[in-house]
Amino acid sequence: MHAQAVTQVDVAIVGCGPAGVVLATLLGQAGVQVHICDRLPGIYEIPRAIALDHEILRVFQQMGVIDQILPFTEPFTNSEFFGVDGQLIRRMTMVKPPFPQGYTPSVVFSQPSVERVLRERLASLPSVNVALGLATQMGLEGLTIGAVAEMAGMSKSGVFAHFGSREELQISVIREYHDRFESEVFYPALSCARGMPRLQSLFDNWMQRTSTEIDSGCIYISGAVEFDDRPGSVRDALASSVNTWQNALQRAVAQAQEEKHLSAKADPLQVAFEIHGLILALHYEARFLRNPGAAERARQGFVAIVSRNQP
């Protein structure tokens, strides 16, 4: 899996091999927010490890994947090891059934096949997170069933069964992005008093999120470029999310007027339009032109907008 921009997680795991995926899955099943990354884009297709024991098989049972993994295993057979002179060094005999702990005490396995099962289980917990990483890097248009399958180490049919179509995959990513946006920008501001404290918090939270998107990209912005003249369900979902946020921003401006923090003569639509324009300019200046002073200019722009609309 490729690393992706992450704002806050409970646990970060570097290494998406079997141990990393098992740990991430168990934590995910317990409701822990996990970010896992690996320098390789997919599964290493050459087997390395060869053996598992009954303890690991019970962990796979806990993960809900034991039935999918067992076909890629075989019980260890009795083994004899000889030295260079032909002398017997060690004889290993296997426990005969019934096995006291439920599973064969020791099995050989095909690592790439088992890893694929493990990654499919992991992806079933945060599938959209995996897709979201691709969408911020490649845009919604570059988001395909095949690309998600490759990144997650899943089969195309597995991803298709979850989403049903490429359009549903794209819409799911838009919804996930919008949910994250609300949780990081909108909802924290509701704890602030109505009026300028809340409007200021919305802008500060928006700036904070934008700072994390300078490298990863903003789906609202890239999606607008990709789908501005392409009618359909994906464009509708994207426009609906943006309109929801803009309406919230306009309400915050109107509330600031009601609290007499902004002039009653100010046009809430115009004020919200100008604030939105600051963020768009920040993305362009910082992400495209790499202007190091862009964030401070955006903050100064917000102060100027508020100052012009004082009661």
Summary of the structure (lengths in Angstrom):
residues: 311
radius of gyration: 26.4
end to end distance: 52.8
largest distance: 98.6
contacts: 919
relative contact order: 0.09
helix: 61%
strand: 9%
